[in-house]
Amino acid sequence: MSHETTETRLSETTFPVTDRNRVKRLHERGSYDRAVVYPILDAAFLCHVAYAIDGQPFATPTIHWREGDTLYWHGSSASRMLRHLKGGTPACLTVAHLDGLVLARCGFNHSANYRSAMCFGTARIVEEPEEKARALSALVDRFYPGRDATLRASTTQEVKATMVIAMPIEDASAKVRAKGVGDDEDDLGLPIWAGVIPVRTVLGAPETSPHVPAGVPVPDGLGIYALGAPLDEALLAAQRMYEAAD
């Protein structure tokens, strides 16, 4: 691992601390533990993947999913950027959740509660047909456990038009803030409101397509996406169900 420092892996439960994943600012918020990093990844539907092509940086929002220590995402086979991954290229995948707005008595001390993860590795195009077919099935079943088997099979042309990218995680780190206002002691008596405004993304009621025949119910398996359920908790439940069925 070219970026690894002389620090050795503490255990299989943690990622090695390297020059590229080391949390350098507010390091007390950082973690290299898989038990911290993975739930942050799994609780998100979207990520941003960054890499450089001919010296030009790109950051692409996309759907991602995780299997063990490997991250996957997909895109169009017509994508000029993704075709550059054919031989493998260094990439960085990030996820962030906003959990609260933190208002202090001074602008300098305003902040946010959040969970974030940053993962590094070498991204490659999945070309082996069996691996690609399994990954495309996982793209559905990871978020909607058991659904892929109920769907029309993708055509050869549809599979050909879709590119799947895999990135084994070489090193990663998480950074989390989950606390109240960090006012200076001298500001505590000022008659200015301060506090935390929690932020949550919750699910709405399913809106059935007008082309669904009468009498076709919402699948029982979508119960984890119930009205009012927090999205991050539903995605974590889907991940657990997917792993249990694997």
For each residue, the residues with C-beta under 8 A, 3 or more apart:
1: 4 16 18 170 171
2:
3: 18 19 20 120 170 171
4: 1 7 16 18 171
5: 16 17 18 19
6:
7: 4 16 17 18
8: 16
9: 12 14 15 16
10: 13 14
11: 14
12: 9
13: 10 33 34 35
14: 9 10 11 32 33 34
15: 9 21 32 33 34 37 169 171 172 173
16: 1 4 5 7 8 9 32 171
17: 5 7 21 22 32 171 173
18: 1 3 4 5 7 21 22 120 171
19: 3 5 22
20: 3 120 171
21: 15 17 18 32 118 120 171 172 173
22: 17 18 19 27 30 173
23: 26 27 29 30 173 175
24: 27
25:
26: 23 29 30 175
27: 22 23 24 30
28:
29: 23 26 175 176 177
30: 22 23 26 27 173 174 175
31: 36 37 173 174 175 176
32: 14 15 16 17 21 37 171 172 173 174
33: 13 14 15 36 37 174
34: 13 14 15 37 38
35: 13 38 39
36: 31 33 39 40 174 176
37: 15 31 32 33 34 40 41 117 119 172 173 174
38: 34 35 41 42 66
39: 35 36 42 43 236
40: 36 37 43 44 95 97 115 116 117 174 176
41: 37 38 44 47 64 66 71 95 117 119
42: 38 39 66 235 236 239
43: 39 40 97 115 232 233 235 236
44: 40 41 47 64 95 96 97 232 235
45: 63 143 231 235
46: 61 62 63 64 95
47: 41 44 61 62 63 64 73 93 94 95
48: 59 60 61 62 93 94 95
49: 59 60 62 64 73 91 92 93 123 165
50: 57 58 59 60 91 92 93 94
51: 57 58 85 89 90 91 92 123
52: 55 56 57 58 89 90
53: 56 58 81 84 89
54:
55: 52
56: 52 53
57: 50 51 52
58: 50 51 52 53 81
59: 48 49 50
60: 48 49 50 75 81
61: 46 47 48
62: 46 47 48 49 73 74 75
63: 45 46 47 73 74 139
64: 41 44 46 47 49 71 72 73 93 95
65: 71 72 73 138 139 142 143
66: 38 41 42 70 71 72 239
67: 70 72 138
68:
69: 168 169
70: 66 67 166 167 168 169
71: 41 64 65 66 93 119 121 166 167 168 169
72: 64 65 66 67 126 135 138 139 164 165 166 167
73: 47 49 62 63 64 65 93 164 165
74: 62 63 135 136 139 162 163 164 165
75: 60 62 79 82 162 163 165
76: 79 82 161 162 163
77: 82 83 160 161 162 163
78: 161
79: 75 76 82 83 163
80: 83 84
81: 53 58 60 84
82: 75 76 77 79 85 125 163 165
83: 77 79 80 86 125 163
84: 53 80 81 89
85: 51 82 88 89 91 123 124 125 165
86: 83 124 125
87: 124
88: 85 122 123 124
89: 51 52 53 84 85 122 123
90: 51 52 120 121 122 123
91: 49 50 51 85 120 121 122 123 167
92: 49 50 51 118 119 120
93: 47 48 49 50 64 71 73 118 119 121 167
94: 47 48 50 116 117 118 119
95: 40 41 44 46 47 48 64 116 117
96: 44 114 115 116 117
97: 40 43 44 114 115 116 232
98: 112 113 114 199
99: 112 113 114 115 178 198 199 200
100: 112 113 114 196 197 198 199
101: 112 113 196 197 199
102: 110 111 112 113 177 180 181 182 196
103: 110 181 193 194 195 196 197
104: 107 108 109 110 111 181 182 183 187 194
105: 109 181 183 184 187 188 190 192 194
106: 109 110 183 184 187
107: 104 110
108: 104
109: 104 105 106 181 182 183 184 187
110: 102 103 104 106 107
111: 102 104 177 182
112: 98 99 100 101 102 177
113: 98 99 100 101 102 177 178 179 196 199
114: 96 97 98 99 100 175 176 177
115: 40 43 96 97 99 174 175 176 178
116: 40 94 95 96 97 174 175 176
117: 37 40 41 94 95 96 172 173 174 175
118: 21 92 93 94 172 173 174 175
119: 37 41 71 92 93 94 167 169 171 172
120: 3 18 20 21 90 91 92 169 170 171 172
121: 71 90 91 93 167 168 169 170
122: 88 89 90 91 167 168 170
123: 49 51 85 88 89 90 91 165 166 167
124: 85 86 87 88 165 166 167
125: 82 83 85 86 163 164 165
126: 72 131 132 135 164 165 166
127: 132
128: 131 132
129: 132 133
130: 133 134
131: 126 128 134 135
132: 126 127 128 129 135 136 159 164
133: 129 130 136 137 159
134: 130 131 137 138
135: 72 74 126 131 132 138 139 164 166
136: 74 132 133 139 140 154 159 162 164
137: 133 134 140 141 148
138: 65 67 72 134 135 141 142 242
139: 63 65 72 74 135 136 142 143 164
140: 136 137 143 144 147 148 151
141: 137 138 144 145 146 147 148 242 245
142: 65 138 139 145 238 239 242
143: 45 65 139 140 235 238
144: 140 141 147 148 221 222 238
145: 141 142 221 238 241 242 245
146: 141 149 150 221 245
147: 140 141 144 150 151 219 221
148: 137 140 141 144 151
149: 146
150: 146 147 219
151: 140 147 148
152:
153:
154: 136 158 159 162
155: 158 159
156: 159 160
157: 160 161
158: 154 155 161 162
159: 132 133 136 154 155 156 162
160: 77 156 157
161: 76 77 78 157 158
162: 74 75 76 77 136 154 158 159
163: 74 75 76 77 79 82 83 125
164: 72 73 74 125 126 132 135 136 139
165: 49 72 73 74 75 82 85 123 124 125 126
166: 70 71 72 123 124 126 135
167: 70 71 72 91 93 119 121 122 123 124
168: 69 70 71 121 122
169: 15 69 70 71 119 120 121 172
170: 1 3 120 121 122
171: 1 3 4 15 16 17 18 20 21 32 119 120
172: 15 21 32 37 117 118 119 120 169
173: 15 17 21 22 23 30 31 32 37 117 118
174: 30 31 32 33 36 37 40 115 116 117 118
175: 23 26 29 30 31 114 115 116 117 118
176: 29 31 36 40 114 115 116
177: 29 102 111 112 113 114
178: 99 113 115
179: 113 182
180: 102 195 196
181: 102 103 104 105 109 194 195 196
182: 102 104 109 111 179
183: 104 105 106 109 187 188 194
184: 105 106 109 187 188
185: 188
186:
187: 104 105 106 109 183 184 190 192
188: 105 183 184 185
189:
190: 105 187
191:
192: 105 187
193: 103
194: 103 104 105 181 183
195: 103 180 181
196: 100 101 102 103 113 180 181
197: 100 101 103
198: 99 100
199: 98 99 100 101 113
200: 99 230
201: 230 231 232
202: 228 229 230 231
203: 225 226 227 228 229 230 231 234
204: 207 227
205: 227
206: 218 222 225
207: 204
208: 212 218
209: 212
210:
211:
212: 208 209 216
213: 216
214:
215:
216: 212 213
217:
218: 206 208 222
219: 147 150 222
220: 223
221: 144 145 146 147 224
222: 144 206 218 219 225
223: 220 226
224: 221 229 234 237 238 241
225: 203 206 222 229 234
226: 203 223 229 234
227: 203 204 205
228: 202 203
229: 202 203 224 225 226 233 234
230: 200 201 202 203 233 234
231: 45 201 202 203 234 235
232: 43 44 97 201 235 236
233: 43 229 230 236 237
234: 203 224 225 226 229 230 231 237 238
235: 42 43 44 45 143 231 232 238 239
236: 39 42 43 232 233 239 240
237: 224 233 234 240 241
238: 142 143 144 145 224 234 235 241 242
239: 42 66 142 235 236 242 243
240: 236 237 243 244
241: 145 224 237 238 244 245
242: 138 141 142 145 238 239 245 246
243: 239 240 246
244: 240 241
245: 141 145 146 241 242
246: 242 243
